[in-house]
Structures are given as structure tokens and as C-alpha cells.
Amino acid sequence: MPRLTPTPFRRRRLTPALRTFCATFLIASQALLPAPALAQMQMQVLPGLGDGGEMTASAERHLGDQIARELYRDTDYIDDPVVAAYVQDIWQRLLAAARARGELTPELDERFAWTILLGRDRNINAFALPGGYLGLNLGLVAAVGSRDELATVLGHELSHVTQRHISRIMSKQGKQMPLMIAGLILGMIAAGKSRNGDAGQAVMMGSQALFAQNQLNFSRDMEREADRVGFGVMTQAGFAPQGAAAMFEKLQYASRLNDNGSYPYLRSHPLTTERISDMQGRFQFRMDATPPLPLVMDHAMIASRARVLTRPGVDVLRLWVDSASSGEFAKSSPAQQAGTLYAAALSAKELRDYKAARALAERLTARTADDPAAAKQARWLGAEIELAAGAPAKAAALVDAKSKERPEMMLAAEAATALRQPAPMIPVLRDWVAANPRDATAWHTLANLYGAENDTLRAVRADAEANVAILDYPAARDRFKAAQELIRQSGKPVDHYEASIIDTRARAVDVLVKEQAAEPPLK
């Protein structure tokens, strides 16, 4: 099997500090070592089931926060409400199933973040991070053919976390090893995806990086365990076992191809005949005999959205616009037609050809009229196009301002802000962030609503909370200080309740800033 390397979100010039961040603890092919050395390493690294001394949940979460903080800053990080909501629906079902099965203990459930970070990267990859964070490339969302396939991948990654594979590997490396490992991984990842001088800079880590990589390789036993537990979780969550069969088939086919970097997931999850046979025997399915899952409209549309959001370039976007008028379009299934129309409409919107985007969105609405889930996606896309075209009143007419679904809520709030009619949406967003305080996008949207209402103080506080949500405590502290300065300089009576909240939050964030400053650098 070719040697493979995982990828982070962004191909960018990395400072030494950035290059020494990020850990995808599903790192590299076990083909890096000869079998005897690999076996010896696994004996040293993988504790038995009865072994103790794992990294504590709090320490793992702390390390995960440090890594996630840097990923939030990456310009390839994206919080697209539509894709995020689709993924979250799958993710929450998996978490509920893991709780029901006893895989997710109350301690981990409480202490870990259980947060998925989306990246624009076109590579087909997903990766687990310490502390319950998961990275998911849009390239993977675009490639899977069903919710069930995506649930297979997410269930596998979830199981790496719930089975404490990360802490089991790192616990034997000493107190400083987690920091060194976290510091080296980004360099290795960047080297795997960069096609310029940055790769050379990353490879400068040389033997240190190789050592860390070898230490972080999940053993085949861990991969089998994640297969087994992940399959149990995804099927208990109500996803079809055919999704696992289809995903394994795709990965097996991809592993036969030349290593062109398009399937980094294989690099961190070596797909062996042994693992495939184990899955087939354990779960009694054959990939060549399992009936394929049909493509459904809303999934085809989400996959198309993910493709467009990876920024494939102007030429590709134009091809997707033209594809809705091609001869192949009429021959395709209704679900494929919905996906093609969605990609074409969104591509036209990205190209700022709003006339074409509207026409394609109308065709999409007609095509999806008999499928409620797909029709909702088409309606949201129509509102998105109208907002981009500078027609917020038309956008507002397409969405329900009282909806509790996050994508529709954000679209309605954006339309209300553009229309300078924020009052109806402020309570909706305020209730949402009270229940979801780590939703940075919602906090920013709420800040815009307050700004449209000329409530500068609350707008600044919402911006501060948005920075807290992405773990950027220094920026949050600056915004809270700005809010306090506004209160001091105001010649008008202030809302003492709001002022009290700002003072309390400012003190809490100041403590977090000092704690962050005291952290040992990841280098």
C-alpha cells in the first residue's frame, strides 16, 4: 500500500509557531516502519485493557483546546450553517447511540468538547483530535454517497476518542511528550499537502517528526476496535450497515490507485485485507453482495454544496453552471439532477451571476417540490442567492423568522440586519446563544443585529463572546475592555444589568488569558 500522509485545513505559509501546532491523532501509514519494528513499537505504546495511567480527561481536553484554538484561526476553517447542520444531525445521533451503548461515559460526555471543525480542504479526510474535537474536510462530505457512509467515518473517529486511544498512546510518553507531539504534527501534515517551500520547512523536523509520527500511529488493534465500536454505534443510531460496506468499498478501491494525495484518510487508516475480512466476518456483510443505498436528493445537494465551498476555481464553477444544460443532465436520476442544479445555482452565485443563479434556483425548486427535505435546502439556497444579490426583502420572504433550525435562523437574521429591522430576530438569536454559547457565528450574527439597532454596547459584548467561543481569549478581553470603556464614556444612563455582565465576563476572560499565557509553548 502506498505511504500516505494526512492533511490539515490550509495550504498556507506557516510560521514556526503555527507549524508546531495541530495534531490529527490518526496520523500516518504503518508502512513507515518494517513489521518487526512496528510490532515492537506497538508493544511499547498500546496499553492493555487493564493498564492504568492514561492521560486524564481534563488534560486531554486542555491539549485539544490548544490545538482547536489554532484551527479556528486557520483561514480554511469554515462554519457553513447548512453543511454544519447536516453533519450535526448525524453527529448528535451518533453521540446519543454511544451514550446508550455505554461507550461514551458521563465523565467524557461532560469534559470533552464533542465539536466538529469543518475545513474547506478538497482532500477526502477526517481526523480525531484530543479532547473530543474532530476535523472534517468538505472533500469527504462531497465524496460520500449517503448519510450512512458519513456516519461510518464519524462513528469510527468518535470511537477513537471514546476508547481513549489518544491518551493511551500519549500516556506512556511522559509529561512533555504531548506538547512535543502537538508541536510536531502540523509540520508533518503541512509537508504532506504543500507543494512549495513550506514542505521543506516542515520536513526540517526530520527524525523528530518521524519519531512523533511513529509514536502516534494507531495500531491495527486500535483500528479494528474503532471499526467494531464505530459500526455498533452507527447502526444503533439508525444508520444502515450498507453505509459501512459502501465506505469500505470506496476506500478499498482508492487504495488501489496511485497515491496522488486525494485520499489522505487512507494514510491514517491503512485499509488492510485483514481489517476488511474482520468487518465482513463480524458483521456478516459482503461488499459485492450488499445492495447499494440509493442516492437521496438532500444528500446530493449537500454534497454539491461541499464541492462548491472548497473553492475549486472559476473554470470549474463555470463547468458546473453549464452542466445543468448538458445532455447528460436529462439522463440522470432525479436526485442527481437536484445535486447538479444545486451545484450550478451555487456556482453561479459564487460567480456573481445572480440572474443565472436565480433561474437555476427556480429549476431546483421545481425539481425538489415533492421532497420536503430537499425542498427546504432549495429554499435556503434561494434566500442565500437573494441576499448575495442585494435583495434582502426577497430573502426574508423565503425564510421563517421563527424557525429553530440554525441555517434558516442565520439567513433570517442576515436579512433582518440588511433591512435594518433587527428587533424580531434579536430574541431568537439571544435565546440560541444562551443554549449554545460556543456558537461563534451566532454571536457574530447577534452582534450585527445589535449594530443594526444602534445598540453598540451589546454589539461589542456579542463580538467579545464570539472570540471566547473560538478560544481567542486575548481578543475577547480587548472587546470586553472596549465595552467597559463605552460604559465609562457614555453620557447616557446605562443598563446596569448589562454592565454587570460585562464586568463579570471581563474578569473571567482575564483569568483565561493569564492561564493561556502560562501554557508551555507547543514547539
Buried (B, 14 or more C-beta within 10 A) or exposed (E): BBEBBBBBBBBBEBEEEBBBBBBBBBBBBBBBBEEEEBEEBBEEBBBEEEEEEBBEBEBBBBBBBBBBBBBBBBEBBBBBBBBBBBBBEBBEBBBBBBBEBEBBBEEBBEBBBBBBBBBBBBBBBBBBBBBBBBBBBBBBBBBBBBBBBBBBBBBBBBBBBBBBBBBBBBBBBEEEBBBBBBBBBBBBBBBBBBEEEBBEBBBEBEEBBBBBBBBBBBBBEBBBBBBBBBBBBBBBBEBBBBBBBBBBBBBBEBBEEEBEBBBBBBBBBBBBEEBBEBBBEEBEBEBEEBEEBEBBBBBBBBBBBBBBBBBBEEEBBBBBBEBBEEEEBEEBEBBBBBBBBBBBBBBBBBBEBBEBBBBBBBBBBEBBEEBEEBBBBBBBBBBBBBBBBEBBEBBBEBBEBEBEBBBBBBBBBBBBBBEEBBEEBBEBBBEBBEEEEBBBBBBBBBBBBBBBBEBBBBBBBBBBBBBBBBBBBEBBBBBBBBBBEBBEEEEEEEEEEBBEBBBEBBEBBBEBBEEBEEEEEBE
